[in-house]
C-alpha cells in the first residue's frame, strides 16, 4: 500500500494505492492520526485495488472523527470492485461518494 498526503487550506487530500487489508489497515490508521490535522479529508480511491473489513473500520473511524470536528470526509474515484464492497456492507449509504 502506498499513501500520498497533500494539505491545502482546511483539507487533507489522501490517495491510496494498493490494498487496505488486515496487514495494511493499521498503517493507514496510524498515518491518518499523524497527518490529519485539518478539518476535512478527501480520499482518492482510484488506485485502491482491495479493501477488507479492517480497512472499512479505518474509514468508519475517520468518518466519525470528521463528524466530531464538524468536518467532512469524502471518498472519490472509487473503482467497481471497491464500490461493490461498499454497497454490500451498506457503507455506501454512510459516506459521501
N, C-alpha and C positions, 0 to 999 in steps of 0.2 A: 504494500500500500504506500502510495506517495501522497503527501499533503502539501498544498501550496496556500499560504495565507497572504492576504493583502488587505491593509486597512485604509479606508477612505472616510474621513469625517467621522460619523457616528455608526459606521457599518464595517463589519469584518467580512471579507469575501474569502471563501474557502473552496478549493477544488480538490476532489478526492479521486485518485486513480488507483484502480486495482480492486481488492476485496476488503470488505469490512466484515470480519468473522470473529470467532472466539479468540483467535490469536492477536488480531489487529485492533479490535474494538477498544481494549484498554489503552492502546497507544493513541487512538483518536480521542478518547475521553480526556486523557492527560494533556494532550496538545490543545484541546479546546479550553480546558481550565487555565492553561498558561497563556494562550494567545488572545482569548476573547475578553477584551476589556471595554468593548464598545456596547452600545445599546442594541444594535441589530446584527443579525447574522444571515448571510446569503450563502447557500451551499450549492455549488455546481456539481451535479452528479453525472455529467456527460461520460466520464471515463470510469465510472463505478461499474465493475463487472458483476459483483455479487454482494448481497447484504444478508447476514444471518440475524437470528433473533437477538444476539448480543449487540450487533450493530444497530438494530431498531431501538434497543434500550438506550443506547447513547443518543440517538436522535430524539427520543422522547424526553430524556433528561435535559437536553439542550432546549427543547420547546418549552419545558416547564421553567427553565432559567430565563428564557426570553420573556415569557409572560410575567414572571415575578418582578422583572425590572421594567415593565411596560414597554418592552421592545418587540421585535418581530423576528421570526425565523422563517425563511423561505427556502424551499428546495426547488431547483430548476434543472432543465436539460436531462430529465430522467429517461433512461432507455426503457424499452419494453419489458425486459426481464425483471428489472428492479421495480418498475411500476406494477407489475403483476404481484410481486411480494407485498407492496403497499396496499393493493386492492384486496388481496386475500386476507391480510391481517386487519383490515379496517383502518390502517394508518392513513390512507388516502383522505379520509374524512377529517383527520386531525390536523393535517399540515396544509399550508398554502403551497400548492404545486404549480 
